[in-house]
């Protein structure tokens, strides 16, 4: 598939979906969209066509992207009333001459359910790629997302030019479901790093050291990381407006723990991070950025890393 003007569908225009869809429109592709919320002004300004349903998107577009919060949301978008599946046609011929459309789910959902979704889409004569992303709102806006893909090689190669409009580190991990498995692994690492940075900065602050200077010093050593750089700064500056919400990260860790049970493996550190996020959620912080996990540690220590700014 070339990057000449294509008919693309995008379903789900939230914090991540809107800038991702915007990258596709910016490249000159015809965009057909559907979302439960108001269509962002920048998507309208890009000339996107608002459709009345996911089915209508699938009927118009050759490649349909989905970016919604959770596994049940993907199931509803794909197979619910007026869903994507109802708009797919095995006889439709794409711009590259091949028969069948391509569905690309970029949400972060269950690897097991993903395999079942792929089989149902394949039965309609269409290809399916699971392609969850990492990089947050910043990465979506800068088109620097990491994209972890599961699915057939040929489908991946066709869609790769479109992935390259949204991200930089793009990897075909394996078959359908493997992209989602990779994303779960990513979320385990991110959660544990956030918890580690939170504990370190809390320790430093409680001991009387300036956490900002401690972070600055650590950035030059072996403890340096993207989490320390970005989320460590958030913890110190108390900027917890969501780039990636605690509630969504909770969902991802639930997928990790459910998968661990099915596989018969123990993930004790993941379970601990999930409990810290649950403390935040129980205290009304599920919609804060996942860097606010530090607030659970602060509650237990009765000490903040840094004072909240005065209103």
N, C-alpha and C positions, 0 to 999 in steps of 0.2 A: 504494500500500500504506500503510495506516495503522499507527500504533504500538500498536493494540489487541493483545491477547495473540495471538501467532502461534506456530506450531510451527517451531522453528529447529533446525538441526543444526550442530554445530561439531566439526571433526576436526583434532586437533593442539592439545594443551594444554600447551605448553612455556612458556618465559619470557614470550613475547608472547601466545600463544594463550589461556592461562589467564585473565589479566586481561581480555582482549578478550571472551571468552565470558562472563566474570563481569558485564560491563557489560550484556550482552543479558539475562542472567537477572535482574539487578537491576531491569530495566525491566518485569519481570513476564511475560516470554515463556517458553513451555515449551521446554526445552532438551534435545536428544538429542545425546550426545557419544560420541566414540570417540578413543582415543589409545593409542600404544604404551607409554607410561609410566603410572605410577600417577596416577589422577585426583586433582588437588589437592583438599584438604579443603574449600576455599571453594566449589568447584564442586559438590561433593556436598552441602554445607550449603545451597546455593541451590536444591536440589531437582532437579538435572539427572538425566536418565535415562541410565545407562551402557549403550551398545549393544555387541553382540558384534563388529560389523564396520562398515566404512564403508557397505556396502550397506544394513544395518539402519538406519543414520542416515538415508540417502536415502529409504528406504521410509516413515519416520515423519515427516520434516520437509518443509515446503514450500520453505524456503530453506536451502541447505547451504553453510556456510562451511568453507574449508580453510585451515590455517595450519601448513605443514610446511617443513622446511629447504631443499629443493633441487628442481630440475626432475624428477629420477627419482622423488623421493618423491611429488610431485603426480601423476605418471603412474601410479604404483602405487596411490595412494589412489583415483584416478578410474577407472582402467581395469584394475587388477589383479584377481586373484581376490577375489570378494565386495567389489568396489569400488563407488564411488558410482554409476557408470553402470548397474550391474546393478539398482540400486534405484530408478532414475528411471522415470517413466511419463509418456508424452505425454498420457495420458487423465486424469491427476490434475488436479483443479481446486482451485486455491488459494483462500484466504479472500477475495480480491478478485474472484473469479469467472473469472479467466483460466485457460486450459488450459496445463499445463506447469509444472514446477518451475524454480527458479533456482539455479545453482551460482555461488558467489562465491569465487574463489581469492585469498586475501590474502597468500600466500607471495611471496617475491621470486625469480623464476625467469626462464628464457629467453623473451624476447618472441616469437621464432620458434616455439618449441614451444607457447607460449600460444595462438597463432593456430590451430594444429592441434588443440589440446585443445578450443578453443571450437567449431570446426567439428564435432567428434565429438559434443559435447554438444548442439549445435543440431540435428544429425541425429536425435536422440532426441526432438525437439520441445520442448526446454528452452532457457532462456536461460543465458548465461555472461558473467560479469563478471570481469575481472582487476583486483584492487584492492589492490596492495601498499601498505605503510604505511611511514612514517618517524616517529621520535619515541622509539623504544626502549621499554624496560620502564617508564620513568618516564611516558612519554606514554600507554602502554597502561593503566597503573593510574589515571592522571588523566583518561582519556577525552579526551585532547587530540591524538591522532594526526593526522598529515597523511595523507590517503588519496587515492591517484592511481588513477583508474579508467579502464578501457578497456572499451567495449561499447556496446550499443544505448541510445539516449536513454531509451526507455520503460522498459527494465529498470533503468537507473540511477535514474530518478525513483521507481520502486517501492521500491527498496532504500535510497534516500537516508535515510529516517527511521531505519533501522537503522545506517547508517554514522554518523549524527549521535549515536548512543549511544556510539560508540567514538572519534570524532575531531571536530576543529574545522575544519580546512582540508580541504575535500572538493571535488575537482575532477574533472569528466569531461573527460579529456584528449583522447579520440578513440575510435576503434574498438578492437576486441579486439587486445591486444598493445601498444597505446599506453600503457596504465597501467604495464606492465612496462618499456617503454622509458624512461618518465619516472623510474621508480625506479632504473634503471641510471644515468641522468644524475645523480640525487640522490646515489648512492653514490660517483660520481666526485668530486663537489664535496666531500662529507664527508671522503673519504680524503685529498684534497689539502690540505684545511684542517687535518686532524689532523697531517699531515706538516709543514705550515708552522708550526703552533703548537709542535710538538715541536722543530723546528730553532731557532725563536726563543728558546724557554725554555732549550734546551741552550746556545745561544750566550751568553745572559745569564749562566747559571750558571757556565760555563767562564771567562767574563771576570771573575768574582768578584762579580757583582751578585746580590742576593736575588731569585730567580725569582718568589717570591710577590708581592713589591712591584713587580716589573716587570710581572707580569700585571695587578696592580691599576691601575697607571698606564695600561697599554694598553687596559684596558676603558673608559677615558674618551675614547679617540681613534678615528680612522678604522679602526684594526685590530680594534676590538671585534667580537666574533662570538659566537654560541652555542657554537661549538666552543672558543673561548678561555675562555669563562665556565665551561662544564661540564667539558670534557676537559682544559683547562689546569689546573684545580683537581685533577683526578684525577692528572695527571702530577706535580704538586707534593706532593700528599698520599699518593701511591703507592697509590691505591685502584683496583685493576684488576679487581675482581670484575665478572663480565660483565653488562653491560646489553645489549650486542651484541658477540658473539664475533668475534675476529680471523678464525677459520676461516670464518665466514659472510660476512664482508666480503671475504675472499679469493675466495669463490665469486662474489660480485657483480662484483668487478673482472675476474674471468675472463670473465664474460658481456660486460662492456664491451669487453675486448680482442678477444674472438671476434667480437663485432658489428663492431668497428672493422675487423678483417681483411676481413669480408664486405662492408663498405661501401667499403673502399679508403681509409680515413682513418687518420691517425697520431694516437695518444694518448700521447705520450712521458711526460708527467707522471703519467698513470694507470699506465703501465708501471713507473715508478719507485716509486710508492706500493705497487704489487703486490709488487715485489721486497723492499721494507722489511717488508711483512707476511710474506713468505716467510722472511725472516731470523728473525722472531719464531717462526713455526711450526716452523722447523728447530731452534730452541732450546727447544722444548717449551712454547710460549706460545700455541698456537692457541686455547685455551679462555679466554684472558684477554680483557678488554674491548678493543675496537679502539683505545682511547686508548693502550694499551700498545705501539702502533707506535713510540712514542718510545724504547722499549727497544732497538730495532734501531739507532737513531741513537746511543744511549748506548754500545752495544757498539763501534761504529766509533770513537767519540771516547774510549773508555775513561774515561768521566766521566758520572755520573748527574745528571739535572736536580736531584734532591734525594735524600738518603739514604733507603733503605728503613727503615721502622720496625723497631726491634729486637724480636725475638720474645720 
